[in-house]
Amino acid sequence: CRVIRQATGAEAGIVTSGASAAVMLGAAACLAGLDPGRMNLLPDVPDGRREFVVVRSQRNMYDRALVVAGGRIVEVGIPDRFSGPGVRDAGVWEIEDAIGKDTAGVYYLAVKQSRPGLREVAAAAHRHGVPVLVDAAAQLPPAENLRRILGDGADLVCFSGGKAIGGPQSSGILCGRADLVASALLQML
Ligand SMILES: *Cc1c(COP(=O)(O)O)cnc(C)c1O
C-alpha cells in the first residue's frame, strides 16, 4: 500500500491478481462499500443498487468483471462516429441521465479515444455521489498516468502488472479512495 501510494498519489492501493481482478474487486467495492452484509450477498445485492453506467463505445471484453462481481451494465450513448451516420458518441448529460437510485458506479475505460473526457465524467458522477471506476490496464507508459487518472477525478483505478510494468502475468494494481480500497481488500479474503 505504501509503495502504491508513493507511485500514484492515491489514498490507498492493493496488489491484485491482474487488472481484470482489480476491476472485479473495484466493482465489488462500489457494490458493497464497507457493509459486511452487502459483501456477504455478492454477487447478489439486497436492493437494486447494482448498476454500472458504461459509455457504449467503451464496452470491451474485460468489462464482464463488473458483472462477475454482481453488477449490471447500463449502456449510454450511440457510437455513430464508428457506424458512419453521425459524429457523436456519448454526452456527459447522457451519463447523468442514466444515474439513479440503482447506480453503484460509473465505469470508464481509459484509452486515448474515450469520450467524454474523464474529468467531465468524474465531475458528473460526483454531482450524484457516485464513484468512478477506471480500467487503465494498458495505460502505462507513460508513468505519469499513474497519477493523472486519479488527478482527473477517478475514485478507483486499475492497472495491469503483466503489461508494460513487466511484472508477472496476473498481477495488477487497484488504487484510489481509501474506503473503497479497504472494501476491496476485505473482499479479497
Ligand atoms: C489487458 C487488459 C485487462 C486485463 O489485464 P490483466 O492484468 O491481464 O488482468 C483489463 N482491461 C483492459 C482494458 C486491458 O487492456
The ligand as a MOL file (V3000), in Angstrom:
LIG
                    3D

  0  0  0     0  0            999 V3000
M  V30 BEGIN CTAB
M  V30 COUNTS 15 15 0 0 0
M  V30 BEGIN ATOM
M  V30 1 C -5.1460 -6.1380 -20.5770 0
M  V30 2 C -6.4050 -5.5310 -20.0820 0
M  V30 3 C -7.0590 -6.0510 -18.9500 0
M  V30 4 C -6.5870 -7.2870 -18.2350 0
M  V30 5 O -5.3610 -7.1270 -17.6120 0
M  V30 6 P -4.7400 -8.3240 -16.7320 0
M  V30 7 O -3.6970 -7.6630 -15.8830 0
M  V30 8 O -4.1810 -9.3080 -17.6980 0
M  V30 9 O -5.8650 -8.9060 -15.9180 0
M  V30 10 C -8.1960 -5.4250 -18.5000 0
M  V30 11 N -8.6880 -4.3370 -19.1210 0
M  V30 12 C -8.1010 -3.8020 -20.2230 0
M  V30 13 C -8.6940 -2.6000 -20.8510 0
M  V30 14 C -6.9390 -4.3850 -20.7390 0
M  V30 15 O -6.3580 -3.8490 -21.8240 0
M  V30 END ATOM
M  V30 BEGIN BOND
M  V30 1 1 1 2
M  V30 2 1 2 3
M  V30 3 2 2 14
M  V30 4 1 3 4
M  V30 5 2 3 10
M  V30 6 1 4 5
M  V30 7 1 5 6
M  V30 8 2 6 7
M  V30 9 1 6 8
M  V30 10 1 6 9
M  V30 11 1 10 11
M  V30 12 2 11 12
M  V30 13 1 12 13
M  V30 14 1 12 14
M  V30 15 1 14 15
M  V30 END BOND
M  V30 END CTAB
M  END
